[in-house]
Structures are given as structure tokens and as C-alpha cells.
Amino acid sequence: MWAEKLGKQLGNPTRSLGGWFVSKLFKLRNQILEENAVRMLEIQPGDTVLELGHGPGLGLQAAAKLLTGPTGHLIGVDYSDYMHQMATERMKELIASGKVTLHLCDVAAMPLADSSVDKVFHCNCYYFWPDLRKTASEIHRVMKPGGLMVTTMRVSHVAVLGSKGVMPGENWRPEAYMAALRDAGFTDVRIEDKQHENLTFQAFFATVLK
């Protein structure tokens, strides 16, 4: 029972004690992963960048600092109302200026135009998507040809949660995610071990082929 409850809060944090705990956990465990995902995207000042499952906005903060050009634009999507509110508060000045746009929505149905996004990143996110292939196809739809997506996570940590029933089904397995990306039309799909100080993590790379 505890595993199922934790899994639900990790996937869709609510305004509750459990959601508050998860938001603190995100800052403790995800900030380094978020910042490294942003770094590996090699964001250019005028890019349009999308974060999937933005959570409390830690990755959004890191990416926004790099979008210094007049056309640089940052988009975030999350289907947790609680996380959407937290990120909206964190990014309120940039939202007011038009530099940042946040959407409360499902990643599988984003209100974005076809081929409108240069780069995408997300952290500890994909294994909560009910239909990996449908969501991968939607991400592919909104990305420009040649666009890059970077995903970061600690596979060993997620595997432990998966063995305890915290992660739903088998979607957490990297091979399932990578297969969905290839089926959706991504190319050069690969996973690499990375190191940040004393932290070892994994980064997935995928390029849009259209």
C-alpha cells in the first residue's frame, strides 16, 4: 500500500503532506540531474526549449538563464496542479515577460504546434507516462527536425523503486523507453553513464528524424 501511495505522489504530486514531501525530495535528488540535462542540451540563446514534467521548476530556472536572445523561449508542461502552481510562482517574473510559458496538461496531448521546439529535456519522468509510444510520438510531433532530447535519471535508484512496486508496470526499464523513442521516429537513441562530482547517473540522448 505504501509503495502505491508513494508512486502516485511521485507521478502526480498533490497539495498534501505527501506532495510536500515529494517536492522536497525533488530538490534533494533531482536538481543535479536537471542542471546536467540542461547543460548537455547545449542550449543556444534563441532556442525554444521544452521541459516535460517540470515539477517545482528547478530545471526551468537553469534553462531560462541560457535563453538570453530575443527569440529564446522556454516552455514547461506538467499534469500536477500542485507542481504547476509551484513552478508558476518560481518563474512568475519570466512568465509575465513572455519568456516562459507553462502548461498544465498531459505530455501525451500538448497544446503546441508541430515542429515548434528545438530542444527537450526531462528528469525522472518517463516511467509515469501510461503509454510510452503515444507520448514519444507527441514529443516527436512538437520537435523540429534535428532537435535533441536529453533525459537524466539514476537507473539503479529507479530499479530499486521498481522492484518494490513504487514504479508502475515495466515502463521504468530503459529499454522500454528507448524502444518507444525509436518507434516514434527518433534516431541516435543512446544511453551514457555520466559523473557529477561523486554522483553517477545516466543520460539518454535522442535526435528527431523527420
Secondary structure as UniProt FT lines:
FT   HELIX           2..11
FT   HELIX           17..41
FT   TURN            45..46
FT   STRAND          48..52
FT   TURN            55..56
FT   HELIX           58..64
FT   TURN            65..66
FT   TURN            70..71
FT   STRAND          73..78
FT   HELIX           81..90
FT   HELIX           92..97
FT   STRAND          100..104
FT   TURN            107..108
FT   TURN            114..115
FT   STRAND          117..123
FT   HELIX           126..128
FT   HELIX           132..142
FT   STRAND          143..153
FT   HELIX           155..163
FT   TURN            164..165
FT   TURN            169..172
FT   HELIX           174..184
FT   STRAND          186..196
FT   TURN            197..198
FT   STRAND          199..208
//
